[in-house]
Amino acid sequence: MPFPDDVDPDNPLDALKVAFAAFVAKLIVDADGVVDFGELKLMSRVFPDALLQRLGFLDAEGSFTERYRTSYTEAIRVLPSRLGRGEKLELITLFHRAAWADGELLQAELLVLREAAEVLGVPLSVLSEHLDGLKSVASLRG
């Protein structure tokens, strides 16, 4: 199964993927200044508190921890060279889902998605092709 369903909380690389993905998904959700129910549902389903707590990213009060912040910083450094193209595109797909969670795809959300792809080392041509494929799949589901 693709990310995030296949996350192993005991795998350090998976922990970095979760930290990076949670951070970027939150930036996308916050990009329009309004968080709606669809976005909340997606975030709670993809990043359940139990997983974030097991990784040490959430404390007992539900606040993000220093470990989360340091893991995100490490993820920026490590993930571009450690993830294969398929794993990077799984993350891009998740970010695309976050951008569409409220039923609208805004320029600010796309900008965050594009910056995340750049951080991961996904060339713009690959990103464009992947996003076009996601749009095709979405139109088939209709």
Secondary structure as GFF3:
##gff-version 3
##sequence-region A 1 142
A	DSSP	alpha_helix	12	30	.	.	.	ID=ss1
A	DSSP	alpha_helix	37	46	.	.	.	ID=ss2
A	DSSP	alpha_helix	49	54	.	.	.	ID=ss3
A	DSSP	alpha_helix	66	82	.	.	.	ID=ss4
A	DSSP	alpha_helix	85	100	.	.	.	ID=ss5
A	DSSP	alpha_helix	107	120	.	.	.	ID=ss6
A	DSSP	alpha_helix	124	141	.	.	.	ID=ss7
###
